[in-house]
Amino acid sequence: MIKIKDINHSFTNIDVDGDIEFAKVIIDTFSVFEEGFSFSPLYRNKMWDGKKHFYEILDKKTIQIAKGFVTYVIKDLKHRKKEYIYEKIDGSSSEITPEEFNDFIKSLNTPFMPYDYQEKAALDSINEKRLVLSAATSCLDKNTKIKAKISKEDYELIIKFREERIK
């Protein structure tokens, strides 16, 4: 059984418990080739694999990742139908419901409503406290502003689109 345990608000340990296949999946998933790696003397001299690693191997059965990547690990575990236990940090504040969030969005009285994926990203950000979001940026131009503030006391999400979007 895979054990996932939050160490603090930044890092999470994954105890693969001898499951070498899943350890390889984590290592492959959280490793990417650096730009121009093949020109590096370290790579040419076989002293470096050319990859940026977004994990740290602590011992033979424990891998540490950024807490924001936990959702990807859990999604993969569910897809592979593997059993796991996730120990979150105690003391986290209660989650807000989608209904509460939708009421908040409506109270902003903006001339447009966010798309479903935008609502999900904002709600997940508030409830998870820390995660990695993938944002499409090709739709943004220099006039688009995105600002987010999330704290224990309140949450605030401000998105200002180009003038054409609002009209």
N, C-alpha and C positions, 0 to 999 in steps of 0.2 A: 504494500500500500504506500502511495506517495504521500508524504507529509509536507504541507506548506505552512510556514510559520513566519508571521511578520516579526522582524527584529526591532524595527523602529518605524518612523513614518517615512523613511527613505528606502529601506532595504528589506528583502524577504529571502528567507532560506528555503530551499527545496531539498528535502531528504528523499533521494530516489530509491533508497533501501535496496540496493543491488540491482535495480532495473536499469541495466546498461543501455538497453534500447531507448528508453525514454531520456536518459541522460544525454545520449547522442542527439536526440531530437532537440533538446534544449540548447545544446552547444551549437548545432547547425542553425537553429532558428535565430539565435541571438549573436550571430557572427556575420559580418559583411565584409566584402573586400574593400580595402581603402582605394581611393582614386589614385591611379598611377603606381600601384603597388609593384607592378612588374619591373619598374625602373629603379626600385630601391636596392641599394647594395646589400642590405640585410636580407631581402627576399632572394636576390641572386646568389648569395652565399649560404642559403638555406638556414639562416638564423631566425627567420620570421616567416610565418605562413601568409602574410599579406592581408590579414584580416583584423578588423576592429572588433573586439570582444565586449559585449554588453553583459557580461557575467563574470563571476570569479569562482573558481573551484576551491572550496575550503578544505575538503578532504575527499576521500574516495567515494563518499556517498552524499555529500552536501554541496549544492551549487547555490551561490548567492546572486540574486538579480535585483534590479531596481523595482520597487514596489509597484510602479505603474505598469509593469509587464505582467503582473499576476493574472489579469483577466485573460490574456492570451494563453497562458499556461493552462488555466482552468478550462478554457474553451477547447484546447487540444486534448486535455484529459477526458473530457466528456465525449468528444468525437471518437477517441480510441476506446471508450467504455472502460476506463481504468478507475479504480477506487482511489479516493484521496480524502485527506482531512485538511481543512484550512483553519488555522488558528489566527484570528485577527487580533490586533492590539486592543486591549480593554480600554474603556473610557471614551470610545468614540460616540459622538452625539447621534441622536436618532435620525433615521432617514426621512426624507420627505416623500410623499406619494406623488405619482404622476398627476393626480387630480389637483393637489396643492400647487404643483408647479404650473399647470395649465392656468389655474386661477391667477397666479402671479403674472404670467405672460399677458393674460387678458387685461389685467389691471394697468399694464404699461400704456395701453391705448395707442399703440403704434399703428401707422397706416398699413402695415403688412404683418403677417404672422410668419414665424420661423417655420422652416420645413421640418418634417418629422425627424430626419437624421440630426438636425441642429438641436431640436428639443431633447432628443435622446442623449446627445453628447453633453449638453448642459446639465441635464438631470443626473447622468452618471458622474459627472465631475463633482457635483455637490454631494452625492451620496457616497462615492468612493473616497473622497477627500484628496486622492492623488491617483492619477492614471495617465496613460499616454493616449492622446487623441490624434486621429489622422484628419487633417483639415484640407479640403481641396482648395488650393490657392490660385488656380488658373482663372477663377472668376473674380479675383480681387484685383483692384488697380490701386494706384497711389492715393486715391480719394477714399478708399474703404478703411474704416477704423474698427478694430476689435479690441475690446477691453473686458477683462473678467476679474472679479474680485470675489473670493470665497473665503469666508471666515466662520468661526464657530457661532458668532452672534447673528450674522446675516449673510445673505448672498446677493450678488449684483452681477448682472450680465448686460453689457451694453454692446450693441452691434449697430454701427451706422454704415449704411450702404451708400452707394453713389446716388446722386440726386435723381437719376432716371429710374432707379428701383423704387423710390418712394412715391413718385408721381403716378 
